[in-house]
Amino acid sequence: MPTYTYTTKAATGEFQVVADNLPAAVRWLRDNGVKPTSVGEPVADTATRSVLGEADLCLFLRQLASMLDSGTPMLQALRMLSEEARVRGLQQTVSALADDVAEGIPLSASMAARPQAFGPVVTALVRAGEASGDLPGTLRQIAEQREEISSVARRSAALLVYPCFVGFFALALVTFLLTFIVPKFISLFEELGIQEFPLPTLILMRAANGFGAFAWAFFAALAVAVVLFVFRRRLSRGRVIADYWRLGAPIVGRLNLHLCLARVTGALGLMLEHGVPVVEALRLAGEAAGNGIVAAAFRRGERAVSEGLPLADGLREAGVLPESFVWRVSVGEESGAFAESFRRMAQYYLETAHSAARALQGVIEPILVVLLGLLVGSIVVGLFLPLVSIVSSLSSS
């Protein structure tokens, strides 16, 4: 998204806001209590483009909440956090926030100008916390929820580390055996004059003979896959395919879906609890999902609510969310306790994802060990079967 500069009567100098277009930038500023006198084209700003890691963001929110609770003025708290920050991106971002607050810009408006660092959900919640007068409590709630979700997400990502390691080790071992060991056994069989081979040995010999071409094709396909993965976010179709794959992938697809639903419902529960309008909350929560398919489903829900229809109807029309989730949303609508229903749904999907991650971790490791043993064992058996037959014939004679 482009970055626009703006000026105000309340403070001298130029400030920045990120938005889809110029009218959206003006609307953002006015919604956040800023009355711009002019809005123009952007200049480069490294702090605006800084991307904060999840751990850095949560730490900053917690520290800011604690300092505000202790009575430290906002500007002084931001200055101190900027000086204490050890990560350059965090230091630049917090320093820019402090500069804006010193000029009279609200914290939420300053965060809105840095969506790469804070995102629309954090900005909306901070704005709601400012309006309610309980900004420290809001900051602490944001940090607690994001830490809980990121903890489960890290465990889920760790599930892929062990299979990838074992798969890489198996590939390297098979490559070594078929490239260096099997050809030597084939030469030995030729010297011994063996004409008939058992079926496992024949399969192994043919695999070794065609392994060179297969290896080149495999590594070429792997290189293409890596390039497509690196540039997937620059291609809209690539992003859609990647998002579909995350939700439909074997073993981890359902886990990813539960994490997405936990992010969305958690953000919705917090925003509705702090008084963010339902339509705006749905729009922002969809962006917090981290998956374009789930975000598109919630955009349908947003349109349904804006047209006076039930949210559950819009989500069901999207056709990508589980029917059980849509049913829970409809129950929450009928009960009238929308915010509390979403908070409970977030906790449910988070606990479900956590349980699934632990169960998968206990199943994947022994399966991979057994498969690796079968692979190596079949190669060894294929190599030594002809030698066993020769030894048997010699001993019988």
C-alpha positions, 0 to 999 in steps of 0.5 A: 500500500502507498504511504501518504504524508500529511500536515495538521494545524496542531503540530508543525512538520510532516507525518505519514499514514499508509492506506490503499488510496488518498481518500482512504488515507484522509478517512483513516486520519479523521477516524483516528481524531486527526484533522489534516490540513493537507495530504500529499505523496509519500517520502521514504520512511524506514521506521514506517516500513519496519516489520516487528516480530510477534515476540517483539510486539508482545513484549512492547505492548506488555512493557508499555501497559506496565509503565502506563499502569505505574503512572508513567506518562505516555511520551516518557514511557515510549522514550524509555522503551525506545532507548531500552530496545535491543532490536533495531526495527523495534527501536526505530518504530517506538522512537517514531511513535514517541515523536508522533505523540510528542506532536500531539498525535494519538498513539492509535493514529501513529500506529495506523501509519505503521501497519507493517509493524502493528496491523489493523487489529492492534490499531483498532483495539488501541483506539478503542482502549483510548476511547474507553480510558483503559488503554493499559488493560487493552494492551495487556489483553492484546499481548496475552492473546497473541502470545497464546496463539503464537505459542501454539503456532510455534509448536505446530511449525515445529512438527514439520522440523522433524519430518523435514530433517528425517526426509532430508537424511533419508534422501541423502542416504539413498543418494549415497547408496545408489550412487556409490555403493550399489554400482560397486555391488553390481560390478561384483555381481558381474565379476562373479557371473551371476545371471539371475537375480531376486526381484528386490535386487533387480528393482534396486539395480534398475533404480541405480541405473536410472537414478542419475536422470531422476536425481537431476529431474528431482533437484530441478523440480525442487529448485523451481518449487523453492523459487515459486515459494519465495516469490509466491506473495508477489503473485496473487494466484500463488498466494491463493494456491498457498493459502488453499494448500495450508488449509487442505494439506494432509496432517497439518491442514486442519491444524492450520485451519483451527489456528486461523479460526482462533486468530479471527475469533479472538480478534473479534471477541476483543474488538467487540468487547471494546466497542468496535462496530461489528462491520469494522470488526469483521473486516479487520478480523478477516485480515488477522486470520493470516490466510486469504481464504478465511479472510475472504469468507469473513468479507462475505460475512461482513457484507451479509451483516451490512445488508442486515442478514445474519453473519452465519448466512454469509459465512455459510455462503462462502463454503470454506469454513466448517459447518460446526464453526458456522453453527457456533456463530449462529448460536452466538448471534441468537444468544446476543452475547456476541463478544463472549461467544467469540472469546469462547470459540477462540479458546476452544479452537486454540485448545483443539489446535494444541491437542492436535499438535501434541497428538501428531507429534507423538504419531509422526516420529515413530512412523518416520523411524519405521519408514526409514528403517524399512527403506534402508533395510530393503536396500540392504536386503536387495544387495545381499540376497545374491551373495546369500544365494552364492554362499548357500550354493557353495556350502551345499556343493 
